[in-house]
Amino acid sequence: MKHAILHFSEPVFEPESRQIQYLQRTCKNKSRRSVLLKDSIYLKLSLPDSYDRLVWYHSGWAREFTRQESALSESFSFANEKGRCSAECAPFFTLMSRDSSLDFAICTSGNYKVELCRKDGRTVLIVSNPDRDFCTMLPPGALFSYPGILSHRYVSQEECYRVKQSRALAALSDHPFYQQLPVIYNHWWAYEDQWINEDIILDNARIAANLGAEMLVLDAGWFGHDDPGEEAFHVRGDWDHVNKSRFPRGLAWLREQLAQLGLSMGIWCEPETVDAGSELIKNHPEWLAVRNGKRLPYLCFSIPEVQEWAYETMKNLFRLCTSVYWKLDFNIDPGFGCNAPGHCHDSGNGLLKHYEGLYRVLDRLRREFPELVIENCSSGGQRLNLEMGLHTHLHFLSDADHSVHQMHLFKEASKWFLPRQLLHFMWSGTRTPHNPLFPSLNLDSISPKELHYHMRLAMLHPFGISHRLTEYSPATLSLMKDYLTEYKDIIRPYIADGFYLPLYLSEYVNVFSYTKGTESLIFLFAQEPKAISFSLRPLCGHGLSHGYTLTDMDMREEVPLGDTRYLTVSFTPQCRWTSRLFLFSH
């Protein structure tokens, strides 16, 4: 009787296909009455036993994409239960065999459980909702779609990146930002919230504009009560009130001052989260998410009135400061979500309905403000997934931005995302003392070559700067200006339009290329002073004997090529943090 009422449509998986497959399970209520769906399985596949290794990722604040590798000699599982898809694990994993790799991406901003069971010479993959109370009511004729999952089988690294980038280009809506890729100044790690005011912002903005920055993003600290010492995380929700003790002339005036400097303005806002000290929660306590009778510090976006409030609030804020950039943050773990009666969801699908409501607000704002760019940030990279990428424009990788971490994040995230979709700061001058996850970088204390390394590493994708520029020497600022000129004149066009491919990956040495037409811009990074000599296969399989040159852009000299099939790069770094930029052209 159950199967006659609920009809499940199972996706067809082709294990030998080398195209990206979108796998989505659905359930339709074929009866004339409402039926409660409790089946929590997103996807179940039987895979060849040749896949005997698993690569997956632990995650957490400032520890995103912590790589794990497990042999599949027996059953294995991992799960994310914090309500943000990258808060415990990352929604990406790979199965490997001797001959090929099979990548998976779970397209959800919420929770999931991945189980790999060895049975009768096969590997059974099950992806499900880990909430044992999951359920959703289906009205007569209603169709429920589980979170989709992408899979991609490939046999070479180049195939992995080429196919995924083609899919990303086809799936993403075009936006002028992807061609502009402006250099961003953000005050957060340098000053956080309690240390800012309009004078500090403008003093740094003048220097940033002179260096070549093109946008200033006003992060947390601009809103709330008129208290100069107020912490932003005590009054989230009061986005309609500017902290006049810090910004007495308001956001519109600040935007005008930035415009005179040639800087566009972006703004940070976290509309999902609400604090007990805000006026919003005093006026609308019924909007709070509740789990088993306990209030949670976020608004339940399944409620239409909450969606309308969020839309109107953000619309008014964007119009006030003429912002073309929104840093969307979400700094709490919603767990399994709201199960409060009276909200517009069932007892077991509050988190799912929350995210559906959030997506509706984001999509509505994108239609209202087609020039708007939305940055997906959530305590750094805690909500990084392909579904969120359909409703935002770029993804912030991590709050921690020291270069070892940054290199690792870029290598992992660029498997599924275009580099132009990824955002990170260059290694920041953090205010937080003695935190090993957030070591501070004083640009006056390092060599020009090291400064070049840290800035150039961030230039592999859109990037920002978060330093107290007012405290740096003229010599340091002059170097930063030169390096930003290199980014805008040489590097940025390749990030915007180039085909990205890692050419050599290791713990201490990494080489990446961006190809446009017959030219490739090649980045080489060495974290340790070790001599390097290795061969790289030319892009597209072309030989090198006819008209190809390799130019060292740092030394301004041509580099001798190897034989007709391989490009041999010999490189001897003189110190830690060494980089080279090459132009490979025909």
Secondary structure by P-SEA (a helix, b strand, c coil): cccccbbbbbbbbbcccccbbbbbbbbbccccbbbbbcccccbbbbbcccccbbbbbcccccccccbbbbbccccccccccccccccccccbbbbbcccbbbbbbbcccccbbbbbbbcccbbbbbbbcccccbbbbbccbbbbbcbbbbbbbbccaaaaaaaaaaaaaaacccccccccccbbbbcccccccccccaaaaaaaaaaaaaacccbbbbccccccccccccccccccccccccccccccccaaaaaaaaaaacbbbbbccccccccccccccccccccbbbcccccccccccccaaaaaaaaaaaaaaaaaaccccccccccccccccccccccccccccaaaaaaaaaaaaaaaaaaacccbbbbbcccccccccaaaaaacccccccccccaaaaaaaaaacccccccccccccccccccccccccbbbbccccccaaaaaaaaaaacccccccccccccccaaaaaaaaaaaaaaaccccccccccccccccccccbbbbbbbcccbbbbbbbbccbbbbbbccccccccccccbbbbbcccccbbbbbccccbbbbbbbbcccccbbbbbbcc
